[in-house]
Amino acid sequence: MFNSFFPRPSIYFLSALVWIAVLITIWFAGLSGWHTGLEMFSGLAQPVAEGARPPFLTEARVWTYGYILLGGFLFALFWMIASNHHWRRWSVIGSTIIILATYFNVQISLYLNDWYGEFFDLIQNALANPNTVTLDEYLGKIWTVAGILVVNIAALVLLDFFVSHYVFRWRWAMNDYYMRHWGEVRDVEGAAQRVQEDTMRFARIVEGLGVRLVRSIMTLIAFLPLLYQLSTHIPELPFIGPVEHSLVYVALLSAIFGTVLLAVVGIRLPGLEFNNQRVEAAYRKELVYGEDHAERAQPLTVLELFDAVRRNYFRLYFNYLYFGVARWTYLQASNFIPLIAMGPAIVTGTITFGIYRQIANAFDEVEDSLRFLANSWLTIIDLISIYKRLIAFEARIEGDERPDTPLSAGSFSMQEA
């Protein structure tokens, strides 16, 4: 899965983490202040009036973006030179482009969070004091963000288009790798399904899940300091009392609780999904043989195979039943957590509507990032089952005769199905 597309995957991903840590260290060691005299970007920077909120492109922000672009370029350049992997253009350069584009989108979300704070304060002022805000001021405020949104929409559309091609190239690389070793794996149960369907589903899941994971990490990096700062407006929590930077702890505890809860409740699901594909593959294989050979796919054989499919699905449905109860209860209850946490500040009127919206947006962004696993657990279950099938498939190529057994399904087997 990874060797077919990435150059030396373990070293590649480890080097990416190390390089990111190095860039962050250099930045906070003092480079963030070295943006004076930035002639090459000075034409892009916008002046900031005294007391006004900084626009999206200031000299400091342009310097930050330039530094991150340079870091990504140097990382990609190193691996393009250090490796001659056939797919390195897509895996190395493509991954870098996706990360940088996602970072750009997160920065726009951060800017919009500030903009909404001012905009909702304007609405509060207009509603509380009629005729103090003119229509031109109101519409002018909306117009200030229109250009940013147009750029953001274009970036999102182009990113989706690029990611679609990126993951198909990954599937293409896996397909080429497996077909080169087809003679070694053709007798593995469901070999055709693993090459055609599993690689397709793997690519489709990675297309959505991978981008969301990158965005979650970058959103957390961007919004956690903001939530830490905004928490100064919420010095007290209901039922608990004064807590410094309270909302950060509330978001962390909520996300950790939800992730652990769903991981425990859904621990059997990956193994059941794995077994489901095995019984489906056995049933489909017999039907395919029956197309060409009259003695195959006879009623008794087909009924026995379909009975295994039926039993496994019913067991899967039961496990998804109690998993769904836990998942939806947690997701619905978590929507009220920030409202409860901000209760004392709201009822005492110590925050404005704009600050409330900023805190609510920042809290949602941080909590959604932290509970990425909880939000995506159904997709992750599907991905784990596919991963287990492809790993067992690749084990044959590597000469490892490991048993093709399910994960986390206890003693449940296809015979029991």
C-alpha positions in Angstrom: 0.0 0.0 0.0 2.7 2.5 1.0 5.9 1.1 -0.6 4.2 1.1 -4.0 3.6 4.9 -3.9 6.0 6.5 -1.4 9.8 6.4 -1.4 10.9 4.4 1.7 7.7 5.2 3.6 8.9 4.8 7.2 11.9 7.1 6.6 9.8 9.5 4.5 7.0 10.0 7.0 9.5 10.2 9.9 11.6 12.8 8.1 8.4 14.8 7.4 7.6 14.9 11.2 11.2 15.8 12.0 11.3 18.6 9.4 8.1 20.1 10.6 9.5 20.1 14.2 12.6 21.8 12.9 10.7 24.5 11.0 8.5 25.2 14.1 11.6 25.4 16.4 13.4 27.8 14.0 10.3 29.9 13.7 9.6 30.3 17.5 13.3 30.7 18.1 13.1 34.2 16.7 12.6 33.9 12.9 9.0 35.1 13.2 10.3 38.6 13.9 12.6 38.8 10.9 10.0 40.2 8.5 11.2 43.7 8.3 12.5 44.8 4.9 10.7 42.1 3.0 10.9 43.8 -0.3 10.0 40.9 -2.5 6.6 40.6 -0.8 6.0 44.2 0.2 3.6 44.8 -2.7 1.3 42.1 -1.4 1.1 43.4 2.2 -1.8 45.7 3.2 -1.4 48.6 5.6 -3.0 48.3 9.0 -4.7 51.3 10.5 -4.2 52.0 14.1 -6.8 50.1 16.2 -8.1 48.2 13.2 -8.1 44.4 12.8 -5.3 43.2 10.5 -6.3 42.2 7.0 -5.6 38.8 5.6 -2.4 39.8 4.0 -0.1 41.8 6.3 3.7 42.0 6.0 4.0 39.6 9.0 1.5 37.1 7.5 3.0 37.2 4.1 6.4 36.5 5.7 4.8 33.5 7.5 3.3 32.1 4.4 6.6 32.6 2.5 8.5 30.7 5.2 6.1 27.8 5.1 6.1 27.6 1.3 9.9 27.6 1.4 10.0 24.8 4.0 7.7 22.7 1.9 9.7 23.3 -1.3 13.0 22.3 0.4 11.5 19.1 1.8 10.0 18.1 -1.6 13.3 19.0 -3.3 15.3 16.8 -1.0 13.2 13.7 -1.6 13.1 14.3 -5.4 16.9 14.3 -5.4 17.4 11.5 -2.8 14.9 9.0 -4.3 14.3 7.7 -7.8 10.9 6.1 -6.9 8.7 5.9 -10.0 5.8 7.7 -8.2 7.8 10.3 -6.3 6.4 13.2 -8.3 2.9 12.5 -7.1 3.7 11.1 -3.7 6.3 13.7 -2.7 5.3 16.8 -4.6 1.6 16.0 -4.4 1.6 15.4 -0.6 3.4 18.7 -0.2 0.9 20.6 -2.3 -2.0 19.1 -0.4 -0.5 20.0 3.0 0.2 23.6 1.9 -3.2 24.0 0.4 -4.9 22.7 3.5 -2.8 25.1 5.6 -4.0 28.0 3.4 -7.6 26.9 3.9 -7.2 26.7 7.7 -5.6 30.2 7.8 -8.7 31.5 5.9 -10.9 29.9 8.5 -8.9 31.5 11.3 -9.3 34.9 9.6 -13.0 34.4 9.1 -13.4 33.6 12.8 -12.0 37.0 13.6 -14.2 38.6 11.0 -17.4 37.0 12.3 -16.5 38.3 15.8 -16.6 41.9 14.5 -19.6 41.3 12.2 -21.8 39.9 15.0 -20.8 42.7 17.3 -21.9 45.1 14.5 -25.3 43.2 14.4 -25.6 43.4 18.2 -25.0 47.1 18.1 -27.5 47.6 15.3 -30.2 45.7 17.0 -29.6 47.3 20.4 -29.3 50.8 19.0 -31.5 51.2 16.0 -30.3 53.5 13.2 -26.8 53.8 14.6 -25.4 51.5 11.9 -26.1 52.5 8.3 -26.9 50.1 5.5 -23.7 51.1 3.8 -21.7 50.1 6.8 -23.5 46.8 7.2 -23.1 45.9 3.5 -19.6 47.2 3.4 -18.6 44.9 6.2 -19.9 41.9 4.2 -18.1 43.2 1.1 -14.7 43.1 3.0 -14.8 39.4 3.2 -16.2 38.6 -0.3 -12.8 38.6 -2.0 -11.4 36.2 0.6 -14.3 33.8 0.1 -14.0 33.8 -3.7 -10.3 32.9 -3.4 -11.2 30.2 -0.8 -13.9 28.7 -2.9 -11.5 28.4 -5.9 -8.8 26.9 -3.7 -11.2 24.3 -2.3 -12.4 23.3 -5.7 -8.9 23.0 -7.1 -7.8 21.1 -4.0 -10.6 18.5 -4.4 -9.8 18.1 -8.0 -6.1 17.6 -7.3 -6.7 15.2 -4.4 -8.9 13.0 -6.6 -6.1 12.6 -9.1 -3.6 12.1 -6.2 -5.4 9.2 -4.7 -6.1 7.6 -8.1 -2.4 7.6 -8.8 -2.0 5.9 -5.4 -4.5 3.2 -6.5 -2.7 3.0 -9.8 0.6 2.4 -8.0 -0.9 -0.3 -5.8 -2.5 -2.0 -8.8 0.8 -2.1 -10.7 2.6 -3.5 -7.7 0.0 -6.3 -7.1 -0.2 -7.2 -10.8 3.6 -7.6 -11.0 3.2 -10.2 -8.3 -0.1 -11.7 -9.5 1.4 -15.2 -10.0 2.3 -15.3 -6.3 -1.0 -14.1 -4.9 -3.7 -15.3 -7.4 -4.6 -18.2 -5.2 -5.2 -16.0 -2.1 -8.9 -16.0 -1.1 -10.6 -13.0 -2.9 -7.4 -12.1 -4.8 -9.3 -10.4 -7.6 -11.5 -8.5 -5.2 -8.5 -7.2 -3.2 -6.8 -5.9 -6.3 -9.8 -4.3 -7.9 -12.3 -3.4 -5.1 -10.1 -3.0 -2.1 -7.6 -0.7 -3.8 -10.6 1.3 -5.1 -12.1 1.6 -1.7 -8.8 2.3 0.0 -8.2 5.2 -2.4 -11.7 6.5 -1.9 -11.4 6.4 1.8 -8.0 8.0 1.8 -9.3 10.8 -0.4 -11.7 11.9 2.3 -10.2 10.7 5.5 -6.6 11.7 4.7 -7.4 15.3 3.9 -9.7 15.6 6.9 -6.8 14.3 9.1 -4.4 16.8 7.7 -6.9 19.6 8.1 -7.7 18.5 11.7 -4.1 18.6 12.7 -3.5 22.1 11.1 -6.8 23.4 12.5 -5.7 22.3 16.0 -2.4 24.0 15.6 -4.1 27.2 14.4 -7.1 27.4 16.7 -5.9 26.0 20.0 -3.8 29.1 20.8 -6.8 31.2 19.8 -9.1 29.3 22.1 -6.5 29.6 24.8 -6.6 33.3 24.4 -10.4 33.6 24.1 -10.8 31.5 27.3 -9.8 34.6 29.3 -13.4 35.7 28.7 -14.7 32.6 30.4 -13.0 32.6 33.8 -15.6 30.4 35.5 -17.3 27.1 34.7 -20.7 26.1 36.0 -20.7 23.6 38.9 -16.9 23.9 39.0 -16.0 27.5 39.6 -12.9 29.5 38.4 -10.7 27.6 36.0 -7.9 29.4 34.1 -8.1 28.8 30.3 -11.2 26.7 31.0 -12.4 26.1 27.4 -9.2 24.4 26.4 -9.6 21.8 29.1 -13.3 21.3 28.3 -12.5 20.7 24.6 -9.7 18.3 25.5 -11.7 16.3 28.0 -14.8 16.1 25.7 -12.8 14.9 22.7 -10.8 12.3 24.7 -14.0 11.0 26.4 -15.8 10.6 23.0 -12.8 9.0 21.3 -12.2 6.4 24.1 -15.9 5.7 24.3 -16.4 4.9 20.6 -13.1 3.0 20.4 -14.2 0.7 23.3 -17.8 0.3 22.1 -16.7 -0.3 18.4 -13.7 -2.5 19.1 -15.3 -5.6 17.5 -16.4 -3.8 14.3 -13.2 -3.9 12.3 -12.9 -7.7 12.7 -16.6 -8.2 11.8 -16.1 -6.0 8.7 -13.0 -8.1 7.8 -15.0 -11.3 8.1 -17.8 -9.8 6.1 -15.6 -9.3 3.1 -14.3 -12.9 3.4 -17.8 -14.5 3.3 -18.8 -12.1 0.5 -15.7 -13.0 -1.5 -16.4 -16.7 -1.1 -20.0 -16.3 -2.1 -19.1 -14.1 -5.1 -16.3 -16.5 -6.2 -18.7 -19.5 -6.3 -21.2 -17.5 -8.4 -18.5 -16.5 -10.9 -17.4 -20.1 -11.3 -21.0 -21.0 -11.8 -21.1 -18.7 -14.9 -18.7 -21.0 -16.7 -19.2 -24.4 -15.1 -22.6 -26.0 -14.7 -21.5 -28.2 -11.8 -20.6 -25.0 -9.7 -23.0 -22.7 -7.9 -25.4 -25.5 -7.1 -28.4 -24.6 -4.8 -27.0 -26.4 -1.7 -23.5 -24.8 -2.0 -24.9 -21.3 -2.8 -27.4 -21.5 0.1 -24.6 -22.5 2.5 -22.4 -19.7 1.4 -25.2 -17.1 1.5 -26.2 -18.4 4.9 -22.7 -17.4 6.1 -23.2 -14.0 4.5 -26.6 -13.6 6.3 -25.3 -14.6 9.7 -22.3 -12.3 9.5 -24.5 -9.3 8.4 -26.9 -9.9 11.3 -24.1 -10.0 13.8 -22.7 -6.8 12.2 -26.0 -5.1 12.4 -26.3 -5.9 16.1 -22.9 -4.5 16.9 -23.6 -1.4 14.9 -26.8 -0.9 16.9 -25.2 -0.3 20.3 -22.3 1.5 18.6 -24.8 3.9 17.0 -26.5 4.6 20.3 -23.1 5.6 21.9 -22.0 7.5 18.8 -25.1 9.6 18.3 -25.6 10.2 22.0 -22.1 11.6 22.3 -22.2 13.7 19.2 -25.5 15.3 20.1 -24.6 15.9 23.7 -21.3 17.4 22.8 -23.1 20.2 20.9 -24.3 21.6 24.2 -20.9 21.5 26.0 -19.7 24.9 24.9 -23.1 26.4 25.7 -23.0 25.1 29.2 -19.4 26.1 29.7 -20.2 29.7 28.6 -23.3 29.8 30.7 -22.0 32.1 33.5 -20.5 34.6 31.1 -23.7 34.7 29.0 -26.2 35.2 31.8 -24.0 37.9 33.5 -23.5 39.6 30.1 -19.8 39.8 30.4 -19.2 38.9 26.7 -20.6 40.4 23.6 -22.4 38.4 20.8 -19.4 38.8 18.6 -17.1 37.3 21.3 -19.6 34.5 21.9 -19.5 33.6 18.2 -15.7 33.7 18.1 -15.5 31.4 21.1 -18.2 29.1 19.8 -16.5 28.8 16.4 -13.0 28.3 17.9 -14.3 25.7 20.3 -16.1 23.8 17.6 -12.9 23.9 15.4 -10.7 22.6 18.2 -13.1 20.0 19.5 -13.9 18.7 15.9 -10.1 18.4 15.4 -9.5 16.6 18.7 -12.4 14.2 18.1 -11.4 13.4 14.6 -11.3 9.7 15.5 -14.8 9.9 17.0 -16.3 11.7 14.0 -14.6 9.4 11.5 -14.8 6.1 13.4 -17.2 4.4 11.0 -14.9 5.2 8.1 -11.8 4.2 10.1 -13.5 0.8 10.8 -13.9 0.3 7.0 -10.3 1.4 6.4 -8.9 -1.0 9.0 -10.8 -3.9 7.5 -9.4 -3.1 4.0 -5.9 -2.6 5.5 -6.0 -6.0 7.1 -7.0 -7.6 3.9 -4.3 -5.9 1.8 -1.7 -6.6 4.5 -2.5 -10.3 4.4 -2.4 -10.1 0.6 1.0 -8.4 0.6 2.3 -11.0 3.1 2.2 -13.6 0.4 4.3 -11.4 -1.8 6.9 -11.0 0.9 6.9 -14.7 1.6 5.1 -14.5 4.9 2.6 -17.2 5.3 0.7 -15.4 8.2 -2.9 -16.6 8.6 -5.5 -14.5 7.0 -7.5 -14.0 10.3 -9.8 -11.2 11.4 -8.9 -8.5 13.8 -10.6 -7.9 17.2 -13.5 -10.2 16.5 -12.8 -12.7 19.3 -13.3 -16.3 18.3 -15.8 -15.4 15.6 -14.9 -17.1 12.3 -16.3 -17.7 8.9 -17.4 -21.2 10.1 -19.3 -19.6 12.9 -21.0 -17.3 10.5 
